[in-house]
């Protein structure tokens, strides 16, 4: 369960980070 939550959070942060960097 923790792994899934971490994966979702990581994906969200990654997407936000890429958008912010651009």
Biopython code that builds the backbone (N, CA, C, O; Angstrom):
import numpy as np
from Bio.PDB.StructureBuilder import StructureBuilder

atoms = [
    (1, "UNK", "N", (0.838, -1.191, 0.000)),
    (1, "UNK", "CA", (0.000, 0.000, 0.000)),
    (1, "UNK", "C", (0.886, 1.259, 0.000)),
    (1, "UNK", "O", (0.655, 2.201, -0.759)),
    (2, "UNK", "N", (1.875, 1.246, 0.849)),
    (2, "UNK", "CA", (2.777, 2.414, 0.951)),
    (2, "UNK", "C", (3.485, 2.632, -0.387)),
    (2, "UNK", "O", (3.676, 3.768, -0.822)),
    (3, "UNK", "N", (3.869, 1.534, -1.029)),
    (3, "UNK", "CA", (4.581, 1.633, -2.299)),
    (3, "UNK", "C", (3.709, 2.321, -3.350)),
    (3, "UNK", "O", (4.181, 3.175, -4.101)),
    (4, "UNK", "N", (2.443, 1.943, -3.392)),
    (4, "UNK", "CA", (1.530, 2.530, -4.385)),
    (4, "UNK", "C", (1.396, 4.038, -4.133)),
    (4, "UNK", "O", (1.445, 4.843, -5.063)),
    (5, "UNK", "N", (1.229, 4.397, -2.877)),
    (5, "UNK", "CA", (1.055, 5.818, -2.530)),
    (5, "UNK", "C", (2.311, 6.593, -2.929)),
    (5, "UNK", "O", (2.221, 7.678, -3.502)),
    (6, "UNK", "N", (3.459, 6.040, -2.628)),
    (6, "UNK", "CA", (4.722, 6.705, -2.946)),
    (6, "UNK", "C", (4.849, 6.857, -4.460)),
    (6, "UNK", "O", (5.294, 7.895, -4.951)),
    (7, "UNK", "N", (4.461, 5.827, -5.190)),
    (7, "UNK", "CA", (4.559, 5.867, -6.654)),
    (7, "UNK", "C", (3.670, 6.980, -7.204)),
    (7, "UNK", "O", (4.083, 7.737, -8.083)),
    (8, "UNK", "N", (2.455, 7.071, -6.683)),
    (8, "UNK", "CA", (1.508, 8.095, -7.149)),
    (8, "UNK", "C", (2.067, 9.486, -6.852)),
    (8, "UNK", "O", (2.023, 10.383, -7.694)),
    (9, "UNK", "N", (2.590, 9.642, -5.642)),
    (9, "UNK", "CA", (3.140, 10.943, -5.233)),
    (9, "UNK", "C", (4.328, 11.291, -6.130)),
    (9, "UNK", "O", (4.475, 12.432, -6.567)),
    (10, "UNK", "N", (5.166, 10.301, -6.394)),
    (10, "UNK", "CA", (6.358, 10.525, -7.206)),
    (10, "UNK", "C", (5.949, 10.967, -8.614)),
    (10, "UNK", "O", (6.543, 11.883, -9.182)),
    (11, "UNK", "N", (4.935, 10.309, -9.165)),
    (11, "UNK", "CA", (4.489, 10.644, -10.507)),
    (11, "UNK", "C", (3.950, 12.076, -10.539)),
    (11, "UNK", "O", (4.214, 12.838, -11.468)),
    (12, "UNK", "N", (3.186, 12.417, -9.494)),
    (12, "UNK", "CA", (2.591, 13.759, -9.428)),
    (12, "UNK", "C", (3.686, 14.819, -9.328)),
    (12, "UNK", "O", (3.645, 15.841, -10.014)),
    (13, "UNK", "N", (4.667, 14.557, -8.460)),
    (13, "UNK", "CA", (5.769, 15.509, -8.267)),
    (13, "UNK", "C", (6.578, 15.629, -9.561)),
    (13, "UNK", "O", (6.972, 16.723, -9.967)),
    (14, "UNK", "N", (6.816, 14.482, -10.195)),
    (14, "UNK", "CA", (7.613, 14.480, -11.435)),
    (14, "UNK", "C", (6.921, 15.333, -12.497)),
    (14, "UNK", "O", (7.552, 16.146, -13.173)),
    (15, "UNK", "N", (5.614, 15.129, -12.628)),
    (15, "UNK", "CA", (4.850, 15.877, -13.630)),
    (15, "UNK", "C", (4.887, 17.370, -13.308)),
    (15, "UNK", "O", (5.079, 18.204, -14.194)),
    (16, "UNK", "N", (4.699, 17.695, -12.028)),
    (16, "UNK", "CA", (4.684, 19.098, -11.613)),
    (16, "UNK", "C", (6.069, 19.722, -11.816)),
    (16, "UNK", "O", (6.204, 20.866, -12.250)),
    (17, "UNK", "N", (7.093, 18.922, -11.482)),
    (17, "UNK", "CA", (8.461, 19.431, -11.594)),
    (17, "UNK", "C", (8.799, 19.734, -13.057)),
    (17, "UNK", "O", (9.401, 20.762, -13.368)),
    (18, "UNK", "N", (8.402, 18.823, -13.947)),
    (18, "UNK", "CA", (8.680, 19.017, -15.376)),
    (18, "UNK", "C", (7.956, 20.269, -15.874)),
    (18, "UNK", "O", (8.518, 21.068, -16.623)),
    (19, "UNK", "N", (6.689, 20.429, -15.444)),
    (19, "UNK", "CA", (5.910, 21.590, -15.879)),
    (19, "UNK", "C", (6.530, 22.872, -15.335)),
    (19, "UNK", "O", (6.618, 23.879, -16.037)),
    (20, "UNK", "N", (6.958, 22.821, -14.079)),
    (20, "UNK", "CA", (7.550, 24.006, -13.461)),
    (20, "UNK", "C", (8.879, 24.347, -14.113)),
    (20, "UNK", "O", (9.195, 25.520, -14.313)),
    (21, "UNK", "N", (9.662, 23.316, -14.446)),
    (21, "UNK", "CA", (10.972, 23.561, -15.062)),
    (21, "UNK", "C", (10.782, 24.221, -16.425)),
    (21, "UNK", "O", (11.537, 25.119, -16.798)),
    (22, "UNK", "N", (9.778, 23.774, -17.159)),
    (22, "UNK", "CA", (9.520, 24.335, -18.487)),
    (22, "UNK", "C", (8.996, 25.756, -18.299)),
    (22, "UNK", "O", (8.704, 26.441, -19.279)),
]
sb = StructureBuilder()
sb.init_structure("model")
sb.init_model(0)
sb.init_chain("A")
sb.init_seg("    ")
for serial, (resi, resn, name, xyz) in enumerate(atoms, 1):
    if name == "N":
        sb.init_residue(resn, " ", resi, " ")
    sb.init_atom(name, np.array(xyz, "f"), 0.0, 1.0, " ", f" {name:<3s}", serial, name[0])
structure = sb.get_structure()
